Amino acid sequence: MNRPFSSWNALALGSVLLAGGLCLAMPFAGDQAIFTVYVRQRTRGAVLYLDIFEFRQPDIFIFYAVSGRLSG
């Protein structure tokens, strides 16, 4: 069943885009900032748990590396 695109859909999409657009200028803080710095160092050749030590599992760094490559 295919519903037509209504004005409610446009209003919902517009509000989500507005809310997301307002958050673009917000800087990273806390864990996001640390992970971003660590991933930047890893892409420049640093070795995890040798040059950079973190108690978390390495999958969080893989996630941030992939998301950074996709979205900049």
N, CA, C and O atoms as a Maestro MAE file, in Angstrom:
{
 s_m_m2io_version
 :::
 2.0.0
}

f_m_ct {
 s_m_title
 :::
 protein
 m_atom[288] {
  # First column is atom index #
  i_m_mmod_type
  r_m_x_coord
  r_m_y_coord
  r_m_z_coord
  i_m_residue_number
  s_m_chain_name
  s_m_pdb_residue_name
  s_m_pdb_atom_name
  i_m_atomic_number
  :::
  1 25 0.840 -1.167 0.000 1 A "MET " " N  " 7
  2 3 0.000 0.000 0.000 1 A "MET " " CA " 6
  3 2 0.893 1.240 0.000 1 A "MET " " C  " 6
  4 15 1.678 1.429 0.929 1 A "MET " " O  " 8
  5 25 0.791 2.053 -0.986 2 A "ASN " " N  " 7
  6 3 1.629 3.228 -1.163 2 A "ASN " " CA " 6
  7 2 0.819 4.479 -0.842 2 A "ASN " " C  " 6
  8 15 -0.160 4.787 -1.522 2 A "ASN " " O  " 8
  9 25 1.235 5.199 0.202 3 A "ARG " " N  " 7
  10 3 0.531 6.417 0.593 3 A "ARG " " CA " 6
  11 2 1.170 7.611 -0.097 3 A "ARG " " C  " 6
  12 15 2.386 7.632 -0.291 3 A "ARG " " O  " 8
  13 25 0.372 8.604 -0.471 4 A "PRO " " N  " 7
  14 3 0.949 9.802 -1.100 4 A "PRO " " CA " 6
  15 2 1.680 10.655 -0.063 4 A "PRO " " C  " 6
  16 15 1.377 10.607 1.129 4 A "PRO " " O  " 8
  17 25 2.624 11.416 -0.534 5 A "PHE " " N  " 7
  18 3 3.391 12.318 0.327 5 A "PHE " " CA " 6
  19 2 2.500 13.489 0.700 5 A "PHE " " C  " 6
  20 15 2.055 14.228 -0.177 5 A "PHE " " O  " 8
  21 25 2.234 13.669 1.980 6 A "SER " " N  " 7
  22 3 1.305 14.711 2.419 6 A "SER " " CA " 6
  23 2 2.058 15.882 3.038 6 A "SER " " C  " 6
  24 15 3.282 15.858 3.167 6 A "SER " " O  " 8
  25 25 1.311 16.888 3.410 7 A "SER " " N  " 7
  26 3 1.915 18.062 4.043 7 A "SER " " CA " 6
  27 2 2.441 17.716 5.434 7 A "SER " " C  " 6
  28 15 3.386 18.348 5.905 7 A "SER " " O  " 8
  29 25 1.848 16.725 6.099 8 A "TRP " " N  " 7
  30 3 2.354 16.284 7.398 8 A "TRP " " CA " 6
  31 2 3.739 15.656 7.253 8 A "TRP " " C  " 6
  32 15 4.614 15.856 8.095 8 A "TRP " " O  " 8
  33 25 3.923 14.904 6.188 9 A "ASN " " N  " 7
  34 3 5.234 14.319 5.938 9 A "ASN " " CA " 6
  35 2 6.268 15.411 5.678 9 A "ASN " " C  " 6
  36 15 7.395 15.332 6.168 9 A "ASN " " O  " 8
  37 25 5.890 16.417 4.917 10 A "ALA " " N  " 7
  38 3 6.802 17.515 4.621 10 A "ALA " " CA " 6
  39 2 7.143 18.294 5.890 10 A "ALA " " C  " 6
  40 15 8.287 18.705 6.083 10 A "ALA " " O  " 8
  41 25 6.141 18.496 6.758 11 A "LEU " " N  " 7
  42 3 6.377 19.191 8.017 11 A "LEU " " CA " 6
  43 2 7.314 18.391 8.920 11 A "LEU " " C  " 6
  44 15 8.217 18.960 9.534 11 A "LEU " " O  " 8
  45 25 7.108 17.096 9.004 12 A "ALA " " N  " 7
  46 3 7.973 16.246 9.833 12 A "ALA " " CA " 6
  47 2 9.395 16.230 9.290 12 A "ALA " " C  " 6
  48 15 10.351 16.351 10.056 12 A "ALA " " O  " 8
  49 25 9.544 16.082 7.980 13 A "LEU " " N  " 7
  50 3 10.874 16.075 7.376 13 A "LEU " " CA " 6
  51 2 11.571 17.415 7.566 13 A "LEU " " C  " 6
  52 15 12.766 17.458 7.855 13 A "LEU " " O  " 8
  53 25 10.839 18.496 7.406 14 A "GLY " " N  " 7
  54 3 11.418 19.823 7.603 14 A "GLY " " CA " 6
  55 2 11.871 20.055 9.024 14 A "GLY " " C  " 6
  56 15 12.927 20.647 9.245 14 A "GLY " " O  " 8
  57 25 11.088 19.595 10.003 15 A "SER " " N  " 7
  58 3 11.485 19.785 11.402 15 A "SER " " CA " 6
  59 2 12.713 18.950 11.757 15 A "SER " " C  " 6
  60 15 13.557 19.399 12.532 15 A "SER " " O  " 8
  61 25 12.824 17.744 11.203 16 A "VAL " " N  " 7
  62 3 14.011 16.919 11.447 16 A "VAL " " CA " 6
  63 2 15.245 17.559 10.820 16 A "VAL " " C  " 6
  64 15 16.312 17.582 11.433 16 A "VAL " " O  " 8
  65 25 15.104 18.074 9.609 17 A "LEU " " N  " 7
  66 3 16.236 18.744 8.957 17 A "LEU " " CA " 6
  67 2 16.646 20.008 9.698 17 A "LEU " " C  " 6
  68 15 17.836 20.307 9.798 17 A "LEU " " O  " 8
  69 25 15.677 20.755 10.218 18 A "LEU " " N  " 7
  70 3 15.983 21.961 10.983 18 A "LEU " " CA " 6
  71 2 16.713 21.609 12.283 18 A "LEU " " C  " 6
  72 15 17.710 22.244 12.627 18 A "LEU " " O  " 8
  73 25 16.222 20.608 12.995 19 A "ALA " " N  " 7
  74 3 16.864 20.198 14.241 19 A "ALA " " CA " 6
  75 2 18.277 19.679 13.987 19 A "ALA " " C  " 6
  76 15 19.195 19.978 14.751 19 A "ALA " " O  " 8
  77 25 18.454 18.914 12.931 20 A "GLY " " N  " 7
  78 3 19.787 18.421 12.591 20 A "GLY " " CA " 6
  79 2 20.716 19.539 12.152 20 A "GLY " " C  " 6
  80 15 21.902 19.530 12.482 20 A "GLY " " O  " 8
  81 25 20.185 20.496 11.413 21 A "GLY " " N  " 7
  82 3 20.993 21.625 10.961 21 A "GLY " " CA " 6
  83 2 21.468 22.507 12.097 21 A "GLY " " C  " 6
  84 15 22.565 23.063 12.042 21 A "GLY " " O  " 8
  85 25 20.641 22.636 13.132 22 A "LEU " " N  " 7
  86 3 21.043 23.438 14.287 22 A "LEU " " CA " 6
  87 2 22.156 22.778 15.087 22 A "LEU " " C  " 6
  88 15 22.914 23.463 15.775 22 A "LEU " " O  " 8
  89 25 22.263 21.469 15.006 23 A "CYS " " N  " 7
  90 3 23.291 20.746 15.766 23 A "CYS " " CA " 6
  91 2 24.613 20.636 15.015 23 A "CYS " " C  " 6
  92 15 25.597 20.161 15.584 23 A "CYS " " O  " 8
  93 25 24.664 21.053 13.772 24 A "LEU " " N  " 7
  94 3 25.902 20.929 13.001 24 A "LEU " " CA " 6
  95 2 27.029 21.798 13.554 24 A "LEU " " C  " 6
  96 15 28.197 21.420 13.465 24 A "LEU " " O  " 8
  97 25 26.701 22.939 14.115 25 A "ALA " " N  " 7
  98 3 27.729 23.852 14.609 25 A "ALA " " CA " 6
  99 2 28.215 23.491 16.003 25 A "ALA " " C  " 6
  100 15 29.153 24.111 16.504 25 A "ALA " " O  " 8
  101 25 27.602 22.507 16.636 26 A "MET " " N  " 7
  102 3 27.999 22.138 18.003 26 A "MET " " CA " 6
  103 2 29.286 21.306 17.957 26 A "MET " " C  " 6
  104 15 29.352 20.312 17.235 26 A "MET " " O  " 8
  105 25 30.303 21.704 18.720 27 A "PRO " " N  " 7
  106 3 31.557 20.933 18.716 27 A "PRO " " CA " 6
  107 2 31.415 19.626 19.497 27 A "PRO " " C  " 6
  108 15 30.524 19.478 20.333 27 A "PRO " " O  " 8
  109 25 32.302 18.697 19.210 28 A "PHE " " N  " 7
  110 3 32.333 17.451 19.961 28 A "PHE " " CA " 6
  111 2 32.801 17.732 21.383 28 A "PHE " " C  " 6
  112 15 33.554 18.673 21.632 28 A "PHE " " O  " 8
  113 25 32.342 16.899 22.306 29 A "ALA " " N  " 7
  114 3 32.771 17.008 23.697 29 A "ALA " " CA " 6
  115 2 32.860 15.611 24.284 29 A "ALA " " C  " 6
  116 15 32.192 14.689 23.817 29 A "ALA " " O  " 8
  117 25 33.674 15.462 25.295 30 A "GLY " " N  " 7
  118 3 33.764 14.192 26.004 30 A "GLY " " CA " 6
  119 2 34.305 13.066 25.153 30 A "GLY " " C  " 6
  120 15 35.345 13.201 24.509 30 A "GLY " " O  " 8
  121 25 33.590 11.952 25.156 31 A "ASP " " N  " 7
  122 3 34.044 10.760 24.451 31 A "ASP " " CA " 6
  123 2 34.149 10.974 22.943 31 A "ASP " " C  " 6
  124 15 35.072 10.461 22.311 31 A "ASP " " O  " 8
  125 25 33.212 11.726 22.358 32 A "GLN " " N  " 7
  126 3 33.277 11.969 20.918 32 A "GLN " " CA " 6
  127 2 34.567 12.669 20.531 32 A "GLN " " C  " 6
  128 15 35.184 12.323 19.524 32 A "GLN " " O  " 8
  129 25 34.976 13.640 21.312 33 A "ALA " " N  " 7
  130 3 36.209 14.367 21.009 33 A "ALA " " CA " 6
  131 2 37.429 13.461 21.147 33 A "ALA " " C  " 6
  132 15 38.325 13.493 20.304 33 A "ALA " " O  " 8
  133 25 37.468 12.657 22.201 34 A "ILE " " N  " 7
  134 3 38.596 11.747 22.410 34 A "ILE " " CA " 6
  135 2 38.684 10.730 21.280 34 A "ILE " " C  " 6
  136 15 39.767 10.490 20.746 34 A "ILE " " O  " 8
  137 25 37.553 10.132 20.913 35 A "PHE " " N  " 7
  138 3 37.551 9.131 19.852 35 A "PHE " " CA " 6
  139 2 37.979 9.745 18.525 35 A "PHE " " C  " 6
  140 15 38.696 9.113 17.751 35 A "PHE " " O  " 8
  141 25 37.542 10.972 18.260 36 A "THR " " N  " 7
  142 3 37.922 11.628 17.009 36 A "THR " " CA " 6
  143 2 39.426 11.889 16.964 36 A "THR " " C  " 6
  144 15 40.053 11.694 15.923 36 A "THR " " O  " 8
  145 25 40.003 12.320 18.063 37 A "VAL " " N  " 7
  146 3 41.455 12.546 18.117 37 A "VAL " " CA " 6
  147 2 42.210 11.229 17.953 37 A "VAL " " C  " 6
  148 15 43.194 11.166 17.217 37 A "VAL " " O  " 8
  149 25 41.755 10.182 18.635 38 A "TYR " " N  " 7
  150 3 42.412 8.879 18.528 38 A "TYR " " CA " 6
  151 2 42.350 8.331 17.105 38 A "TYR " " C  " 6
  152 15 43.337 7.801 16.595 38 A "TYR " " O  " 8
  153 25 41.190 8.461 16.467 39 A "VAL " " N  " 7
  154 3 41.054 7.952 15.096 39 A "VAL " " CA " 6
  155 2 41.919 8.759 14.140 39 A "VAL " " C  " 6
  156 15 42.502 8.201 13.211 39 A "VAL " " O  " 8
  157 25 42.007 10.055 14.355 40 A "ARG " " N  " 7
  158 3 42.878 10.872 13.501 40 A "ARG " " CA " 6
  159 2 44.331 10.429 13.643 40 A "ARG " " C  " 6
  160 15 45.062 10.371 12.655 40 A "ARG " " O  " 8
  161 25 44.750 10.116 14.868 41 A "GLN " " N  " 7
  162 3 46.116 9.630 15.080 41 A "GLN " " CA " 6
  163 2 46.310 8.254 14.449 41 A "GLN " " C  " 6
  164 15 47.367 7.968 13.886 41 A "GLN " " O  " 8
  165 25 45.278 7.394 14.543 42 A "ARG " " N  " 7
  166 3 45.378 6.045 13.958 42 A "ARG " " CA " 6
  167 2 45.494 6.114 12.441 42 A "ARG " " C  " 6
  168 15 46.242 5.334 11.850 42 A "ARG " " O  " 8
  169 25 44.775 7.022 11.801 43 A "THR " " N  " 7
  170 3 44.870 7.130 10.346 43 A "THR " " CA " 6
  171 2 46.205 7.712 9.909 43 A "THR " " C  " 6
  172 15 46.564 7.624 8.735 43 A "THR " " O  " 8
  173 25 46.943 8.306 10.840 44 A "ARG " " N  " 7
  174 3 48.273 8.834 10.523 44 A "ARG " " CA " 6
  175 2 49.389 7.889 10.946 44 A "ARG " " C  " 6
  176 15 50.564 8.253 10.903 44 A "ARG " " O  " 8
  177 25 49.019 6.652 11.364 45 A "GLY " " N  " 7
  178 3 50.031 5.641 11.611 45 A "GLY " " CA " 6
  179 2 50.254 5.232 13.049 45 A "GLY " " C  " 6
  180 15 51.088 4.364 13.306 45 A "GLY " " O  " 8
  181 25 49.548 5.814 13.992 46 A "ALA " " N  " 7
  182 3 49.731 5.428 15.395 46 A "ALA " " CA " 6
  183 2 49.164 4.021 15.615 46 A "ALA " " C  " 6
  184 15 48.210 3.613 14.951 46 A "ALA " " O  " 8
  185 25 49.756 3.301 16.540 47 A "VAL " " N  " 7
  186 3 49.336 1.927 16.827 47 A "VAL " " CA " 6
  187 2 48.485 1.932 18.092 47 A "VAL " " C  " 6
  188 15 48.886 2.469 19.125 47 A "VAL " " O  " 8
  189 25 47.300 1.324 17.993 48 A "LEU " " N  " 7
  190 3 46.386 1.268 19.126 48 A "LEU " " CA " 6
  191 2 46.977 0.407 20.228 48 A "LEU " " C  " 6
  192 15 47.542 -0.652 19.955 48 A "LEU " " O  " 8
  193 25 46.851 0.850 21.463 49 A "TYR " " N  " 7
  194 3 47.357 0.208 22.672 49 A "TYR " " CA " 6
  195 2 48.887 0.204 22.751 49 A "TYR " " C  " 6
  196 15 49.449 -0.415 23.654 49 A "TYR " " O  " 8
  197 25 49.566 0.881 21.829 50 A "LEU " " N  " 7
  198 3 51.004 1.066 21.928 50 A "LEU " " CA " 6
  199 2 51.300 2.570 21.965 50 A "LEU " " C  " 6
  200 15 51.910 3.065 22.912 50 A "LEU " " O  " 8
  201 25 50.865 3.286 20.933 51 A "ASP " " N  " 7
  202 3 51.011 4.739 20.898 51 A "ASP " " CA " 6
  203 2 49.818 5.423 21.572 51 A "ASP " " C  " 6
  204 15 49.966 6.480 22.186 51 A "ASP " " O  " 8
  205 25 48.661 4.822 21.454 52 A "ILE " " N  " 7
  206 3 47.427 5.361 22.029 52 A "ILE " " CA " 6
  207 2 46.856 4.287 22.943 52 A "ILE " " C  " 6
  208 15 46.635 3.155 22.513 52 A "ILE " " O  " 8
  209 25 46.619 4.638 24.202 53 A "PHE " " N  " 7
  210 3 46.054 3.639 25.114 53 A "PHE " " CA " 6
  211 2 44.667 4.065 25.553 53 A "PHE " " C  " 6
  212 15 44.459 5.190 26.007 53 A "PHE " " O  " 8
  213 25 43.737 3.162 25.414 54 A "GLU " " N  " 7
  214 3 42.357 3.398 25.825 54 A "GLU " " CA " 6
  215 2 41.802 2.091 26.356 54 A "GLU " " C  " 6
  216 15 42.127 1.024 25.837 54 A "GLU " " O  " 8
  217 25 40.965 2.161 27.390 55 A "PHE " " N  " 7
  218 3 40.426 0.961 28.013 55 A "PHE " " CA " 6
  219 2 39.285 0.334 27.223 55 A "PHE " " C  " 6
  220 15 38.888 -0.795 27.511 55 A "PHE " " O  " 8
  221 25 38.758 1.036 26.244 56 A "ARG " " N  " 7
  222 3 37.627 0.523 25.484 56 A "ARG " " CA " 6
  223 2 38.076 -0.446 24.398 56 A "ARG " " C  " 6
  224 15 39.248 -0.495 24.024 56 A "ARG " " O  " 8
  225 25 37.112 -1.211 23.904 57 A "GLN " " N  " 7
  226 3 37.397 -2.168 22.833 57 A "GLN " " CA " 6
  227 2 37.667 -1.423 21.521 57 A "GLN " " C  " 6
  228 15 37.187 -0.303 21.349 57 A "GLN " " O  " 8
  229 25 38.417 -2.014 20.603 58 A "PRO " " N  " 7
  230 3 38.787 -1.317 19.375 58 A "PRO " " CA " 6
  231 2 37.635 -1.097 18.393 58 A "PRO " " C  " 6
  232 15 37.800 -0.337 17.439 58 A "PRO " " O  " 8
  233 25 36.478 -1.732 18.587 59 A "ASP " " N  " 7
  234 3 35.395 -1.550 17.623 59 A "ASP " " CA " 6
  235 2 34.853 -0.126 17.613 59 A "ASP " " C  " 6
  236 15 34.357 0.324 16.580 59 A "ASP " " O  " 8
  237 25 34.932 0.604 18.735 60 A "ILE " " N  " 7
  238 3 34.472 1.987 18.742 60 A "ILE " " CA " 6
  239 2 35.354 2.847 17.851 60 A "ILE " " C  " 6
  240 15 34.873 3.791 17.225 60 A "ILE " " O  " 8
  241 25 36.631 2.530 17.790 61 A "PHE " " N  " 7
  242 3 37.534 3.284 16.925 61 A "PHE " " CA " 6
  243 2 37.263 2.978 15.453 61 A "PHE " " C  " 6
  244 15 37.372 3.863 14.605 61 A "PHE " " O  " 8
  245 25 36.916 1.754 15.154 62 A "ILE " " N  " 7
  246 3 36.557 1.385 13.781 62 A "ILE " " CA " 6
  247 2 35.295 2.131 13.367 62 A "ILE " " C  " 6
  248 15 35.215 2.640 12.249 62 A "ILE " " O  " 8
  249 25 34.305 2.199 14.263 63 A "PHE " " N  " 7
  250 3 33.071 2.925 13.978 63 A "PHE " " CA " 6
  251 2 33.355 4.393 13.671 63 A "PHE " " C  " 6
  252 15 32.850 4.929 12.685 63 A "PHE " " O  " 8
  253 25 34.156 5.042 14.506 64 A "TYR " " N  " 7
  254 3 34.466 6.450 14.280 64 A "TYR " " CA " 6
  255 2 35.318 6.654 13.026 64 A "TYR " " C  " 6
  256 15 35.172 7.674 12.353 64 A "TYR " " O  " 8
  257 25 36.182 5.730 12.702 65 A "ALA " " N  " 7
  258 3 36.982 5.855 11.488 65 A "ALA " " CA " 6
  259 2 36.105 5.755 10.242 65 A "ALA " " C  " 6
  260 15 36.262 6.533 9.301 65 A "ALA " " O  " 8
  261 25 35.183 4.796 10.241 66 A "VAL " " N  " 7
  262 3 34.282 4.645 9.088 66 A "VAL " " CA " 6
  263 2 33.349 5.835 8.974 66 A "VAL " " C  " 6
  264 15 33.150 6.357 7.877 66 A "VAL " " O  " 8
  265 25 32.772 6.273 10.080 67 A "SER " " N  " 7
  266 3 31.862 7.418 10.009 67 A "SER " " CA " 6
  267 2 32.597 8.694 9.630 67 A "SER " " C  " 6
  268 15 32.033 9.547 8.946 67 A "SER " " O  " 8
  269 25 33.838 8.838 10.060 68 A "GLY " " N  " 7
  270 3 34.616 9.994 9.656 68 A "GLY " " CA " 6
  271 2 34.958 9.992 8.181 68 A "GLY " " C  " 6
  272 15 34.978 11.045 7.545 68 A "GLY " " O  " 8
  273 25 35.226 8.824 7.635 69 A "ARG " " N  " 7
  274 3 35.508 8.721 6.197 69 A "ARG " " CA " 6
  275 2 34.264 8.990 5.363 69 A "ARG " " C  " 6
  276 15 34.355 9.578 4.285 69 A "ARG " " O  " 8
  277 25 33.102 8.563 5.854 70 A "LEU " " N  " 7
  278 3 31.862 8.734 5.100 70 A "LEU " " CA " 6
  279 2 31.337 10.168 5.161 70 A "LEU " " C  " 6
  280 15 30.848 10.698 4.163 70 A "LEU " " O  " 8
  281 25 31.441 10.789 6.332 71 A "SER " " N  " 7
  282 3 30.831 12.102 6.490 71 A "SER " " CA " 6
  283 2 31.836 13.237 6.608 71 A "SER " " C  " 6
  284 15 31.444 14.403 6.567 71 A "SER " " O  " 8
  285 25 33.099 12.933 6.751 72 A "GLY " " N  " 7
  286 3 34.106 13.981 6.816 72 A "GLY " " CA " 6
  287 2 34.275 14.433 8.209 72 A "GLY " " C  " 6
  288 15 35.086 15.320 8.475 72 A "GLY " " O  " 8
  :::
 }
 m_bond[287] {
  # First column is bond index #
  i_m_from
  i_m_to
  i_m_order
  :::
  1 1 2 1
  2 2 3 1
  3 3 4 2
  4 3 5 1
  5 5 6 1
  6 6 7 1
  7 7 8 2
  8 7 9 1
  9 9 10 1
  10 10 11 1
  11 11 12 2
  12 11 13 1
  13 13 14 1
  14 14 15 1
  15 15 16 2
  16 15 17 1
  17 17 18 1
  18 18 19 1
  19 19 20 2
  20 19 21 1
  21 21 22 1
  22 22 23 1
  23 23 24 2
  24 23 25 1
  25 25 26 1
  26 26 27 1
  27 27 28 2
  28 27 29 1
  29 29 30 1
  30 30 31 1
  31 31 32 2
  32 31 33 1
  33 33 34 1
  34 34 35 1
  35 35 36 2
  36 35 37 1
  37 37 38 1
  38 38 39 1
  39 39 40 2
  40 39 41 1
  41 41 42 1
  42 42 43 1
  43 43 44 2
  44 43 45 1
  45 45 46 1
  46 46 47 1
  47 47 48 2
  48 47 49 1
  49 49 50 1
  50 50 51 1
  51 51 52 2
  52 51 53 1
  53 53 54 1
  54 54 55 1
  55 55 56 2
  56 55 57 1
  57 57 58 1
  58 58 59 1
  59 59 60 2
  60 59 61 1
  61 61 62 1
  62 62 63 1
  63 63 64 2
  64 63 65 1
  65 65 66 1
  66 66 67 1
  67 67 68 2
  68 67 69 1
  69 69 70 1
  70 70 71 1
  71 71 72 2
  72 71 73 1
  73 73 74 1
  74 74 75 1
  75 75 76 2
  76 75 77 1
  77 77 78 1
  78 78 79 1
  79 79 80 2
  80 79 81 1
  81 81 82 1
  82 82 83 1
  83 83 84 2
  84 83 85 1
  85 85 86 1
  86 86 87 1
  87 87 88 2
  88 87 89 1
  89 89 90 1
  90 90 91 1
  91 91 92 2
  92 91 93 1
  93 93 94 1
  94 94 95 1
  95 95 96 2
  96 95 97 1
  97 97 98 1
  98 98 99 1
  99 99 100 2
  100 99 101 1
  101 101 102 1
  102 102 103 1
  103 103 104 2
  104 103 105 1
  105 105 106 1
  106 106 107 1
  107 107 108 2
  108 107 109 1
  109 109 110 1
  110 110 111 1
  111 111 112 2
  112 111 113 1
  113 113 114 1
  114 114 115 1
  115 115 116 2
  116 115 117 1
  117 117 118 1
  118 118 119 1
  119 119 120 2
  120 119 121 1
  121 121 122 1
  122 122 123 1
  123 123 124 2
  124 123 125 1
  125 125 126 1
  126 126 127 1
  127 127 128 2
  128 127 129 1
  129 129 130 1
  130 130 131 1
  131 131 132 2
  132 131 133 1
  133 133 134 1
  134 134 135 1
  135 135 136 2
  136 135 137 1
  137 137 138 1
  138 138 139 1
  139 139 140 2
  140 139 141 1
  141 141 142 1
  142 142 143 1
  143 143 144 2
  144 143 145 1
  145 145 146 1
  146 146 147 1
  147 147 148 2
  148 147 149 1
  149 149 150 1
  150 150 151 1
  151 151 152 2
  152 151 153 1
  153 153 154 1
  154 154 155 1
  155 155 156 2
  156 155 157 1
  157 157 158 1
  158 158 159 1
  159 159 160 2
  160 159 161 1
  161 161 162 1
  162 162 163 1
  163 163 164 2
  164 163 165 1
  165 165 166 1
  166 166 167 1
  167 167 168 2
  168 167 169 1
  169 169 170 1
  170 170 171 1
  171 171 172 2
  172 171 173 1
  173 173 174 1
  174 174 175 1
  175 175 176 2
  176 175 177 1
  177 177 178 1
  178 178 179 1
  179 179 180 2
  180 179 181 1
  181 181 182 1
  182 182 183 1
  183 183 184 2
  184 183 185 1
  185 185 186 1
  186 186 187 1
  187 187 188 2
  188 187 189 1
  189 189 190 1
  190 190 191 1
  191 191 192 2
  192 191 193 1
  193 193 194 1
  194 194 195 1
  195 195 196 2
  196 195 197 1
  197 197 198 1
  198 198 199 1
  199 199 200 2
  200 199 201 1
  201 201 202 1
  202 202 203 1
  203 203 204 2
  204 203 205 1
  205 205 206 1
  206 206 207 1
  207 207 208 2
  208 207 209 1
  209 209 210 1
  210 210 211 1
  211 211 212 2
  212 211 213 1
  213 213 214 1
  214 214 215 1
  215 215 216 2
  216 215 217 1
  217 217 218 1
  218 218 219 1
  219 219 220 2
  220 219 221 1
  221 221 222 1
  222 222 223 1
  223 223 224 2
  224 223 225 1
  225 225 226 1
  226 226 227 1
  227 227 228 2
  228 227 229 1
  229 229 230 1
  230 230 231 1
  231 231 232 2
  232 231 233 1
  233 233 234 1
  234 234 235 1
  235 235 236 2
  236 235 237 1
  237 237 238 1
  238 238 239 1
  239 239 240 2
  240 239 241 1
  241 241 242 1
  242 242 243 1
  243 243 244 2
  244 243 245 1
  245 245 246 1
  246 246 247 1
  247 247 248 2
  248 247 249 1
  249 249 250 1
  250 250 251 1
  251 251 252 2
  252 251 253 1
  253 253 254 1
  254 254 255 1
  255 255 256 2
  256 255 257 1
  257 257 258 1
  258 258 259 1
  259 259 260 2
  260 259 261 1
  261 261 262 1
  262 262 263 1
  263 263 264 2
  264 263 265 1
  265 265 266 1
  266 266 267 1
  267 267 268 2
  268 267 269 1
  269 269 270 1
  270 270 271 1
  271 271 272 2
  272 271 273 1
  273 273 274 1
  274 274 275 1
  275 275 276 2
  276 275 277 1
  277 277 278 1
  278 278 279 1
  279 279 280 2
  280 279 281 1
  281 281 282 1
  282 282 283 1
  283 283 284 2
  284 283 285 1
  285 285 286 1
  286 286 287 1
  287 287 288 2
  :::
 }
}
